Amino acid sequence: MTPAQFQSRIKKGTVPPATLLLGPEAYERRRIKTALLATFPEGSVTVHDLSEVTVAEILDDARALSLFASERLIWIVNAELALPRGRAAAASDDDNDGDSPAASGDAAPLVSYLKDPTPGVTLVFEANRYDFEGEDKRKQDRVRKFYAAIPDVVELHKYSVQDARAEAESLVRTAGFRMDPAALDLLIEALGADIARVAVEVEKLSLYAGNRVIGVDDITQLVPDARATTIFALVNALGRRDRARSLAILDTLTREGEYLPLALAFLSSQFRMALVAREAGLKGAGQIQSHFSKLGIPMWGSRAEQVYQTVSKFTQPQMERAIKLIYKADKGLRDARPDDRIVMETFITELVS
């Protein structure tokens, strides 16, 4: 079930007796919690932490009748901690293979409770430690298996870059201020498309904006971690072959104590993407964005425009030379006692000469 589908059920008043929120996306989890809290009267909400109590104790609480509220919400955090550990975990996995998951072991009380849940009581188990891919996937599968008695599972996937930008646009409109598209791209990029952090920053920017349009400089000055995005400005300037602007940005990076090898890493990515775009015969930022997205490489409008600028300003031999110069500069930065600024200034001068 998606977060949107679950929120629709909340609005219709058809919330199941037990729900498992599975996944790391904090923004959607917070929205679900806010929507649920609005449907329960004050004083009818209880929060339990499975680092402090057991599932059986929580279910005893759920079965207890309240003198003050006919409907109750019981929100359970750290749901992963209910899983058996060590030998018990291995035995539980072996016992459940091929059978109904969660039918034995520590999950048995939950299975029994859900056969006859207490009317008016809603249980929400929050399991947010593990992601849906990579090394976390196996651990998350164990969580899902343990709570398999709960048929209603809301999967909280992290936002893609494109979805994060679309949601950020909606948040800006709702907040009632204006933001330059490039500034919005920069905000998403600076915060790694973490929509929960984006939402917090949009709220703060709305208080600062007033009647003015929020621009790139505002993001760089006001948003935590956005200072590092000065590196992207250097990438952009070099992509335009603007030596004066590139050297000025390098001066800013040096004064702010930025890690210059990081700038080289971004530059390497920029020129390699531009070389791929050139060899594929891509015309325009739209084609570049589409091409890399199909390859599974996240790309948004401003980034595609940067790559296109590099393609239009550098010939293929120049791009190949740029990659060699990046390698040379990277090697120079790794010398025993390098002067990072001189290495980078030499690199910029040679690149745009």
N, C-alpha and C positions, 0 to 999 in steps of 0.2 A: 504494500500500500504506500502511496506517495504522501508527503505531508499535506498537499492540497486536498487529496481525497479524505484524509483524516479530519482536516479542518472543516470540510463540507459536512461530515458526520456530526461534528460538534455543533455546527449551526442547526442541523436538523434534530438535534437531541437524541441521536442514536449511537452514543458512545458505548462501546462494549464494556463488559465488567472488568476486563483486563487487557492491557495493551503493552507491547514491548517497543520502545523507541530504540532503534538499532543504528548506530553510526555516529560519526564525529561532528556533524554539522550543527554548531551551536545556535546559529541564527534561526533555523527552522524549529529547533527544539524549544527555543525561547518563545517563538510565536505560538507554538502549540500550547505551551504551559500558560501563557497569557490568556489564550482563548478559553482554555479549560477553567482557569480560575474565575473567569467572568461568569461562568454558568453555575458556580457553587456559592452558597451563602457564606457570609463571613463566619469564621470559627469552625468551618466544616472541612478544613484542609489539614492533613497531617503529612509530615515529611519524615521518612525513615532512611537511614543509611546502613547498607548491608555490611559496612565495616564495623558496625556497632551492634547490630541485631541480626537474627537469623530469619530466613523466609518463614519458618514455622511461627515465629513470634509475630511477624507482620500479619500473617493470616489469622492468628488469634485475635489481633486487633481488628481486622476486617470483619470477623464474625461477631465481635462485641457490638451490642446495640447502643446507639448514642441517645442520651436523654435530651440533647439539644438540637440535633439535626437528623432529618430522615434521609438526607443524601450526603454522602461523604466522598472526598477525593483523597486517596492515599498515594503519595508520590514517593517512589523508592529510587534512591540514587546508588551508584556503584553496584549495579545489578550483576556485574561480572564476578564480584567477590563471592557470590553464592555457589559458584562452580566448585566441585570437588577438586582437590589438588593431589599431586604426587601419585602414589599407587592407587588411591581411590579414584583419581581421574582416569587412569588407564583402565581400571576395572570397570568403571562406568561406561567408557567408550566401547569396551569389548562386549559388555552386557547388552548394550543398546544397538549394536550393529545388526541391521536387518530387522529389528523390532521397532515398536513404537518408541521414539526418543523420549527421554525424560520420564519414562515409566517406572524408573527405579531410583534408588539412591536418594540424595538430598532433594530432588525435585518431586518426590512422591507427594508431599503435603500440598504442593501447588496443583498437581494433577487431581487430587481428591477434592480440593476446594472448588476448582473450576467446574466440577460435575454438578455442584449445587452452590453457586456463588450467592453471597448475601445481597438481597435486593437493595438498590440505591447506593451501593458502594462501588466506586471505580478505582481500580488499581492501575498505576502506570509505572512500569519498570524502565529505568533509564540506563542504557548500556552504551556508553560513548567512547570507550577507550580504544576500540579497534576499528580500522578502516576496512573497506570492501575488497582490497587488493593487496598484493605484495605479501610480506611476511605476516601481516595482521589477519589475512583471510582465514587461515586455519584456526586461529584463536577465535575469530568472530563466528566461524561455523560451529565451534563448540558452544558458544553462548546461545546461538540460535537453537542448537540441538537440546540444550538444557531446558530452555523455555519453550520447547515445541508444543507444550500443552496450551500455550497462548496462540490462538489462530490469527489474531490481529497484530501484525508486525508492521511498523512504520519505518521505512528505510530512509535514513538521513544521510544522503550522499553529499559530498562537498560540491559546491557550485563550480561549474566550468567557468572559464574566463568570460565567455560570451554571456552566460546566464547571470554572472555576477555584475557585468556591466549593465544589462537590461534591468536588473533589480535595483542597481544604484541609480539609474535614470528615474525609476519609479519613486525611489526614496527622495530624490532631489525635488521632483515635482510635488510630492506630498508635503515636503518641508516648506515649499513656497519660495524658493530662491532659484537663481540661474547659475549654471556652471558651464564654462567653456568646454566643448567636447574633448579638446586635448588635455585639459585639466582633469576631466573625468577619467580618461584613459590612464593618465599618470597616477591618479589615486588608486585605481584598480591594480596597476602594475606595482606600485610602491607597497601595497598591502597584500600582494600575492593572491589577489582574488578572494581573500578571506572576507566573506560578506558580513560576518558578525562585526569585524573590525571596521569595515567600510560603513556600516550603519551607524556606528558610534561616531566616526569622523564626520559623516554627513550631518548628524545632529549638531555637532560642535560648529561645523561650518555654517549652518543655518543661523546660528546666533551671531556669527561674525559678519555674515554677508550684508545684511541690511538690504539696500536697494541696488547694490553693485553686483557685477558678474564675477564669480570666483574664477581666477585664472591659474595658470601653471605656477607663477611665482607664489601665489597664496598657498598652494599645496606644498611646495618645497619648504616654505617657512613654517607652516602650521601643523602639518601631519607628521607624527613620529615615524621614523625610518625613511621618510621621503627625501631626506638630505642626500641619501645614497643615489637617488634618481638623477642627481647632477651628472652621474656617469652616463645616463641615457642621453642627456643633452650633449655630452662630448661625442657620443656615438652619432647623434644626429648631425652635429656640426661637421664631423669628419666625412659623413656620408654626403654632405653638400660640398665638400672640398673647401670649407671655410677655415683657412689657417688661422686668421686673427681670432675668430670666435673660439676655435679649438684651444689655442694657447691661453686665452682668457679663462676658459672653463678649467683647464689644467691648473691654472693658478689658484682658482677657487678650491678645487679638489685637494691641492697640496696644503693650502692654509687650513682646511677643515680636517686634515689628517686622514683622508680617505685611503683605503688600501688599493693602490694603483694596479696591482696585478688583476684585481677584480674588473677594472675598466678594460684591461686587455682581453679578459675572458669574454666580456660582452661584445667587444669589437671583433674578436675572432668569430663569434656566432653570427654577427651582422654580415660580415664579408662572405662567410661560407653560405649563408642563406641567399645572399645576393648572387653568388656564383651559381648556385643551383637554379635560381630564378632565370638567370641569363641563359644557362644551358638548356632550360626547359622552354625558352622562348616566351616567357610570361610577359604580358603587357598590362601594366597598371596594377595598383594596389589591390584591387578586387580579385584579380586572377591569382595574385601571390597569396592572399589570405585564403582563398579557396583551395589552392594547391597544397599548401602546408597543412591546412586543417584535414584534408583527405589523407595526408600522411600520418595523422595523429599528433601533429605538433601544434599546440595551442597558439593562435595568433589573432590579434584583434586589429582594428583599423589603423591605429596610429603606428603600430609596429610594422604592419605591411607597408605603410607609407614610407617609413624609414628605409626599409629594404628596397623599395622602388626608387627612392632618391639615390641610394647607393648604386643601383643598377644603371640609372640614367646618367650619373656623374662619372662612373668609372667604366673603362673598357674591360673586357675579360682579362687581357694580359695585366692590366693595372690591378685588378682584383687579386689575381694570382700572386702578383708582386706584394700586395698588401698583406696577404696571409704569411708570406715569407718574412716581411718586416715585423709582423706581430710576433712570429717565432723568435726573431732576433732580439726584439725588445724584451720578450719574456725571459729569454736566456740572460740578458743583461741585468734584469731585475733580480735574478737568482745568484748573481756573482757574490763573492765574499763580502765586499763593502761597497755596494753600488750607491750612486746618487740617483734615487728614483726619478727625481724631477728632470735631471739632465737626460736620462735614458728616454723618458717619455717625450721631452721636447725634441730630441733627435728623431725619434720615431715619427712624430707629427710632421716635422719639417720634411723628412724624406718621403712621407706618404703623399703629401699634397703639393710637392714641388713640381 
